[in-house]
Amino acid sequence: MVDDVDRAPRHAIPEESGLDEHFTNVAHSQEAVHGHGHDYESGSPHLAHPQLRNEVLSRIRALVADRFAQTGRCRVLEVGAGHGAFTDHVIAMGAEVTVTEMSRPSLQLLQERFRGNPNVRLLFDADGDAAFADGGTYDLVLCVSVLHHIPDYFTFVRRVIDIIEPGGSFASFQDPLYYPRRTWAGVKADRVLYLGWRIHQGNWRHGFATQLRRFRGVLDDENPSDLVEYHVVRNGVDEQGLTELLRSSFGDVELWRYFSTQGRWLQAWGQRLGVPTTFGLIATSRT
Ligand SMILES: C[S@@+](CC[C@H](N)C(=O)[O-])C[C@H]1O[C@@H](n2cnc3c(N)ncnc32)[C@H](O)[C@@H]1O
């Protein structure tokens, strides 16, 4: 989760690209927000809280291990790997990993980390098309905290399904549950918890106006943070719709609903309450 950042420089949209300007701005804003020195860890519950991180990691590991057991190899596409918090583990298991990243600074960091490793391929993804244009197919496609950044995530997941090998898997974690199916109070409570965490961090001044504006449901399409946290600040992500979509192409689909928030104590408290805010999807046995 991010708040105010400097305005993203506007890039000229090539006429021939045919891309919608709004979606192009969303893509360009990824780099503006996830730029040099961006701290992926502190504002990301699935990275900041060891228990949650381990739960995500153990699911990813199980998918990779299963594929190795079935076929002796595992080709992974990781979309939006950030600084590679999960990439490391998948590579350590011997998988061949292709990463796509919309942020060049993050990609550069990954290049330095994995330089010389023949099992890692890094693709700069200017418009969300890199994995599809590349023509590769995969045993596992991984999206960790990524779907909510993609305006048309249904089309994206449909396209991803087409590049997964028979018997392969799709896994996605850390997206907000669809707000229209949650209570108004529950969704607003999330925002209050987030603001509480910001205040505790001591950097609330800069983001306070943004949070207040979002709390009132007002969005600013000129502000990169409102474009980057696309579905967090809009309707959440439709977990049921995605589950149905995946069921049409996979033998088994698990929808994992869980609680997540930034603050450490709030996370422990929320987990005990057992009210889910966030979801993961694990689809296996591509037909
Ligand atoms: C919240 S971060 C998550 C990073 C990492 N997966 C993790 O969990 O630590 C989202 C990342 O996805 C990237 N991103 C967003 N949309 C993308 C897309 N369509 N294709 C590739 N990368 C994307 C952003 O640049 C950013 O680095």
The ligand as a MOL file (V3000), in Angstrom:
LIG
                    3D

  0  0  0     0  0            999 V3000
M  V30 BEGIN CTAB
M  V30 COUNTS 27 29 0 0 0
M  V30 BEGIN ATOM
M  V30 1 C 2.7520 -4.6700 -4.3510 0
M  V30 2 S 4.0990 -4.9940 -5.3780 0 CHG=1
M  V30 3 C 4.3620 -6.7350 -5.0150 0
M  V30 4 C 5.7730 -7.1670 -5.2590 0
M  V30 5 C 6.0470 -8.6370 -4.9620 0
M  V30 6 N 5.2120 -9.5010 -5.7290 0
M  V30 7 C 5.8940 -8.9120 -3.4920 0
M  V30 8 O 4.8760 -9.4720 -3.0840 0
M  V30 9 O 6.8120 -8.5590 -2.7480 0 CHG=-1
M  V30 10 C 3.4180 -5.0490 -7.0130 0
M  V30 11 C 4.4830 -5.0940 -8.1070 0
M  V30 12 O 3.8710 -5.4540 -9.3410 0
M  V30 13 C 4.3700 -4.6390 -10.3870 0
M  V30 14 N 3.3120 -4.6510 -11.4050 0
M  V30 15 C 2.0870 -4.0990 -11.3220 0
M  V30 16 N 1.3480 -4.4280 -12.3940 0
M  V30 17 C 2.1320 -5.2210 -13.1740 0
M  V30 18 C 1.9300 -5.8990 -14.4130 0
M  V30 19 N 0.7870 -5.8210 -15.0930 0
M  V30 20 N 2.9690 -6.6140 -14.9170 0
M  V30 21 C 4.1410 -6.6980 -14.2390 0
M  V30 22 N 4.3730 -6.0860 -13.0650 0
M  V30 23 C 3.3680 -5.3750 -12.5330 0
M  V30 24 C 4.7070 -3.3150 -9.7350 0
M  V30 25 O 5.6900 -2.6100 -10.4400 0
M  V30 26 C 5.1930 -3.7700 -8.3520 0
M  V30 27 O 6.5720 -3.9770 -8.3300 0
M  V30 END ATOM
M  V30 BEGIN BOND
M  V30 1 1 1 2
M  V30 2 1 2 3
M  V30 3 1 2 10
M  V30 4 1 3 4
M  V30 5 1 4 5
M  V30 6 1 5 6
M  V30 7 1 5 7
M  V30 8 2 7 8
M  V30 9 1 7 9
M  V30 10 1 10 11
M  V30 11 1 11 12
M  V30 12 1 11 26
M  V30 13 1 12 13
M  V30 14 1 13 14
M  V30 15 1 13 24
M  V30 16 1 14 15
M  V30 17 1 14 23
M  V30 18 2 15 16
M  V30 19 1 16 17
M  V30 20 1 17 18
M  V30 21 2 17 23
M  V30 22 1 18 19
M  V30 23 2 18 20
M  V30 24 1 20 21
M  V30 25 2 21 22
M  V30 26 1 22 23
M  V30 27 1 24 25
M  V30 28 1 24 26
M  V30 29 1 26 27
M  V30 END BOND
M  V30 END CTAB
M  END
